[in-house]
């Protein structure tokens, strides 16, 4: 069975593959349960054309979809018993990820 340190290595690899800025995210594994917190920020804006008039809405939709896929991939890592995600700028409601608006801050 893979240990917590080995799981952390695989979690970081998944986050990097998804273009997540890992400097803004903290993660650890305790007894096979992955805890992720911090601010979710994708490193590259390659998913949506910034010149599109609906840029912000489309970007949020793309990021929510990517977040759901990342969560799913993490849960499939061998040795993981659970994944707990607590981002400052995203919240999970049911099975959907929704961007939080923090006080005094624009969505983008």
C-alpha positions in Angstrom: 0.0 0.0 0.0 1.2 3.5 -0.8 2.1 5.8 2.1 0.9 9.4 2.7 4.1 10.8 1.3 3.7 8.8 -1.9 0.1 10.0 -2.2 1.3 13.7 -1.8 3.7 13.2 -4.7 0.9 11.9 -6.9 -1.5 14.6 -5.8 1.1 17.3 -6.7 1.6 15.7 -10.1 -2.1 15.8 -10.8 -2.4 19.5 -9.8 0.6 20.4 -12.0 -0.9 18.4 -15.0 -4.1 20.5 -14.6 -2.1 23.8 -14.8 -3.0 24.7 -11.1 -0.6 27.2 -9.5 0.7 24.9 -6.7 2.3 27.9 -4.9 -1.2 29.0 -3.9 -2.5 25.6 -2.8 -1.6 23.6 0.3 -2.1 19.9 0.5 -1.3 17.1 2.8 -2.4 13.5 3.3 -3.3 12.0 6.7 -4.1 8.3 6.8 -5.0 8.2 3.1 -7.3 11.3 3.3 -6.1 14.2 1.1 -6.7 17.7 2.4 -6.4 20.6 -0.1 -6.8 24.2 0.7 -5.7 27.7 -0.5 -6.7 29.6 -3.6 -7.3 27.7 -6.9 -5.6 29.6 -9.7 -4.8 28.1 -13.1 -1.4 29.1 -14.4 -2.3 29.7 -18.0 -5.4 31.2 -19.5 -5.4 28.8 -22.4 -8.9 27.5 -22.0 -11.0 30.5 -23.1 -10.3 33.3 -25.5 -9.8 36.5 -23.4 -11.3 38.5 -26.3 -14.6 36.7 -26.1 -17.4 38.9 -24.8 -18.5 36.1 -22.5 -15.0 35.5 -21.3 -15.7 35.6 -17.5 -18.7 33.3 -17.7 -17.0 30.8 -20.0 -13.8 30.8 -17.8 -15.8 30.0 -14.7 -17.6 27.2 -16.5 -14.3 25.7 -17.8 -12.7 26.0 -14.4 -15.6 24.4 -12.6 -15.5 21.5 -15.1 -11.7 21.2 -14.7 -12.1 21.2 -10.9 -14.6 18.4 -11.0 -12.3 16.3 -13.2 -9.3 17.0 -11.0 -11.3 15.9 -7.9 -12.3 12.7 -9.8 -8.8 11.9 -10.8 -7.5 12.5 -7.3 -10.0 10.0 -5.9 -8.8 7.3 -8.3 -5.2 7.5 -7.0 -4.2 4.3 -5.3 -4.3 4.5 -1.5 -6.6 7.5 -1.3 -9.5 7.0 1.1 -11.0 10.4 0.7 -10.4 14.0 -0.7 -11.4 17.1 1.2 -11.1 20.4 -0.7 -11.5 23.8 0.9 -10.6 26.5 -1.6 -11.0 30.2 -0.6 -12.4 31.0 -4.0 -14.5 27.9 -4.9 -17.1 26.0 -2.9 -18.8 22.7 -3.7 -22.6 22.7 -3.6 -24.0 19.2 -4.1 -21.9 17.9 -7.0 -21.2 21.3 -8.6 -18.3 23.6 -8.0 -19.2 27.3 -7.8 -16.8 30.3 -7.7 -17.0 32.3 -4.5 -16.9 36.1 -4.6 -14.7 37.3 -1.8 -15.4 40.7 -0.3 -13.8 43.6 -2.2 -12.5 41.4 -5.0 -13.6 41.1 -8.6 -14.3 37.6 -10.0 -11.5 38.2 -12.5 
